[in-house]
Amino acid sequence: MSHTIYRNLLDEELLYRVAHKRDQEALATLHKRYAHLALGVGMKYLSADAAKDAVQVVFIKIWTDAAQYKIKSFKPWLYTVVKNHCLMELRKQQPTTPVDAENTFDFVEYEDLSHHKMEQEQVLRILESCLSKLQEAQKACIELFYLHQKTYAEIAAHNQMDDKQVKSYLQNGRRNLKLCFGQHKNSIAS
């Protein structure tokens, strides 16, 4: 499976691949997506070095124990596991000191959502640019099929062409969009 395909998988799909197929690339993709956020949580409680160690311990735990968990939403689960691990480390170091565990999730959510929103906006700008470079018939067929959810027959009637032409314009339009996106892949790589 190529790196691009992994990047398009949902967190839970990646976790399934880790748990049931021992897929290292899936774990690496999850690590790439969330290690910086997990580190942010860890640094709320521990020193930078200890937080880095905590993140590594948690990802090793995911690798070794993922099949044991029933995880419906990976990101909140990861947040909880990292926070709990850090709290346990703090209790080991200072058993009598109270720990403030509030308000960390807001920080993680804000950072994560803003990152994804910026990436989505960038993808939309690239999509608009790539669409504008298509031949008019390709662009019209792509927009009617994907944006307006028209059938081949409806597109053919609307553009006064036959179904085979619509199919050809859609195939060529998709191929040209894929090529155009490929030229921009470095700017949207996460």
C-alpha positions as CSV (number, residue, x, y, z in Angstrom):
1,M,0.0,0.0,0.0
2,S,1.5,3.4,-0.9
3,H,2.0,6.2,1.6
4,T,-0.6,8.3,-0.2
5,I,-3.3,5.6,0.5
6,Y,-2.3,5.4,4.2
7,R,-2.6,9.2,4.4
8,N,-6.2,9.0,3.2
9,L,-7.3,6.3,5.7
10,L,-9.3,7.2,8.8
11,D,-7.5,6.9,12.1
12,E,-9.7,4.0,13.1
13,E,-8.9,2.2,9.8
14,L,-5.2,2.7,10.5
15,L,-5.6,1.4,14.1
16,Y,-7.4,-1.7,12.8
17,R,-4.5,-2.4,10.5
18,V,-2.1,-2.0,13.4
19,A,-4.1,-4.2,15.7
20,H,-5.0,-7.0,13.3
21,K,-2.4,-6.9,10.6
22,R,0.7,-5.6,12.5
23,D,1.0,-2.9,9.9
24,Q,4.0,-0.7,10.7
25,E,3.2,1.9,8.0
26,A,-0.2,2.3,9.6
27,L,1.4,3.0,13.0
28,A,3.9,5.4,11.4
29,T,1.0,7.3,9.8
30,L,-0.8,7.6,13.2
31,H,2.4,8.7,14.8
32,K,3.0,11.3,12.1
33,R,-0.6,12.6,12.6
34,Y,-0.6,12.8,16.3
35,A,2.8,12.6,17.9
36,H,3.1,16.4,18.0
37,L,-0.3,16.7,19.7
38,A,0.5,14.0,22.2
39,L,3.8,15.7,22.9
40,G,1.8,18.9,23.6
41,V,-0.3,17.1,26.1
42,G,2.7,15.5,27.7
43,M,4.5,18.8,28.1
44,K,1.6,20.1,30.1
45,Y,2.6,17.6,32.8
46,L,6.2,16.6,32.3
47,S,9.5,18.1,31.1
48,A,10.2,18.0,27.3
49,D,12.4,14.9,27.5
50,A,10.0,13.1,29.8
51,A,7.1,14.0,27.5
52,K,8.9,12.7,24.5
53,D,9.6,9.5,26.3
54,A,5.9,9.3,27.3
55,V,4.8,9.7,23.7
56,Q,7.1,6.9,22.6
57,V,5.9,4.6,25.4
58,V,2.2,5.3,24.4
59,F,2.9,4.5,20.7
60,I,4.8,1.3,21.7
61,K,1.8,0.4,23.8
62,I,-0.5,1.0,20.8
63,W,1.7,-1.3,18.7
64,T,1.8,-4.1,21.3
65,D,-1.7,-3.8,22.8
66,A,-4.0,-2.3,20.1
67,A,-5.9,-5.5,19.6
68,Q,-7.1,-5.4,23.2
69,Y,-8.9,-2.1,22.9
70,K,-12.3,-1.3,21.5
71,I,-11.6,2.2,20.2
72,K,-14.4,4.1,18.5
73,S,-12.6,7.5,18.1
74,F,-8.8,7.4,18.1
75,K,-7.9,11.0,18.9
76,P,-9.8,11.4,22.2
77,W,-8.6,7.9,23.2
78,L,-5.0,8.8,22.5
79,Y,-5.4,12.1,24.5
80,T,-6.7,10.1,27.4
81,V,-4.0,7.5,27.3
82,V,-1.2,10.1,27.1
83,K,-2.7,12.2,29.9
84,N,-3.1,9.2,32.1
85,H,0.4,8.0,31.4
86,C,1.8,11.4,32.3
87,L,-0.3,11.6,35.5
88,M,1.0,8.2,36.5
89,E,4.6,9.3,35.9
90,L,4.0,12.5,37.9
91,R,2.5,10.4,40.8
92,K,5.6,8.2,40.7
93,Q,7.9,11.2,40.9
94,Q,5.8,13.2,43.4
95,P,3.2,11.0,45.1
96,T,1.8,13.8,47.4
97,T,1.6,16.7,44.9
98,P,-1.9,17.4,43.4
99,V,-2.1,17.5,39.6
100,D,-4.2,19.9,37.6
101,A,-5.5,17.8,34.6
102,E,-8.0,20.4,33.4
103,N,-8.2,22.4,30.1
104,T,-5.6,20.4,28.2
105,F,-8.1,18.9,25.7
106,D,-9.1,22.3,24.5
107,F,-5.5,23.0,23.5
108,V,-5.2,19.7,21.6
109,E,-8.6,20.2,19.9
110,Y,-7.9,23.8,18.9
111,E,-4.4,22.9,17.4
112,D,-5.7,19.9,15.6
113,L,-8.8,21.5,14.1
114,S,-6.9,24.6,13.0
115,H,-4.3,22.4,11.2
116,H,-7.0,20.4,9.4
117,K,-8.9,23.5,8.5
118,M,-5.8,25.1,6.9
119,E,-5.1,21.9,5.1
120,Q,-8.7,21.7,3.8
121,E,-8.6,25.3,2.6
122,Q,-5.3,24.6,0.8
123,V,-6.8,21.5,-0.9
124,L,-9.8,23.5,-2.0
125,R,-7.7,26.2,-3.5
126,I,-5.7,23.6,-5.4
127,L,-8.9,21.9,-6.5
128,E,-10.3,25.2,-7.9
129,S,-7.0,25.8,-9.7
130,C,-6.9,22.3,-11.2
131,L,-10.6,22.5,-12.2
132,S,-9.9,25.7,-14.0
133,K,-7.2,24.0,-16.1
134,L,-9.6,21.3,-17.4
135,Q,-11.2,21.4,-20.8
136,E,-14.7,23.0,-20.6
137,A,-16.5,19.7,-21.3
138,Q,-14.4,17.8,-18.7
139,K,-15.0,20.5,-16.2
140,A,-18.7,20.6,-16.8
141,C,-19.0,16.8,-16.5
142,I,-16.9,16.7,-13.3
143,E,-18.9,19.5,-11.7
144,L,-22.3,18.0,-12.7
145,F,-21.3,14.5,-11.6
146,Y,-19.5,15.2,-8.3
147,L,-20.9,18.5,-7.1
148,H,-24.5,18.2,-8.4
149,Q,-24.7,14.4,-8.2
150,K,-26.1,14.0,-11.7
151,T,-26.2,10.7,-13.5
152,Y,-24.5,10.0,-16.8
153,A,-27.8,10.2,-18.6
154,E,-28.7,13.6,-16.9
155,I,-25.3,15.0,-17.8
156,A,-25.6,13.7,-21.4
157,A,-29.0,15.3,-21.7
158,H,-27.8,18.6,-20.2
159,N,-24.7,18.8,-22.4
160,Q,-26.3,17.3,-25.5
161,M,-23.9,14.4,-25.7
162,D,-24.1,10.6,-25.4
163,D,-23.3,8.5,-22.3
164,K,-20.0,7.3,-23.8
165,Q,-18.8,10.9,-24.3
166,V,-19.8,11.7,-20.7
167,K,-17.9,8.7,-19.4
168,S,-14.8,9.7,-21.5
169,Y,-14.9,13.3,-20.2
170,L,-15.3,12.1,-16.6
171,Q,-12.4,9.6,-17.0
172,N,-10.1,12.1,-18.6
173,G,-11.1,14.9,-16.2
174,R,-10.4,12.7,-13.2
175,R,-7.0,11.7,-14.7
176,N,-6.1,15.3,-15.4
177,L,-7.2,16.4,-11.8
178,K,-5.1,13.6,-10.4
179,L,-2.1,14.7,-12.4
180,C,-2.6,18.3,-11.4
181,F,-2.9,17.3,-7.7
182,G,0.2,15.3,-8.1
183,Q,2.1,18.4,-9.1
184,H,0.9,20.1,-5.9
185,K,1.4,17.1,-3.5
186,N,4.4,18.7,-1.8
187,S,2.4,21.7,-0.8
188,I,-0.4,19.7,0.9
189,A,1.7,16.9,2.3
190,S,1.3,16.8,6.1
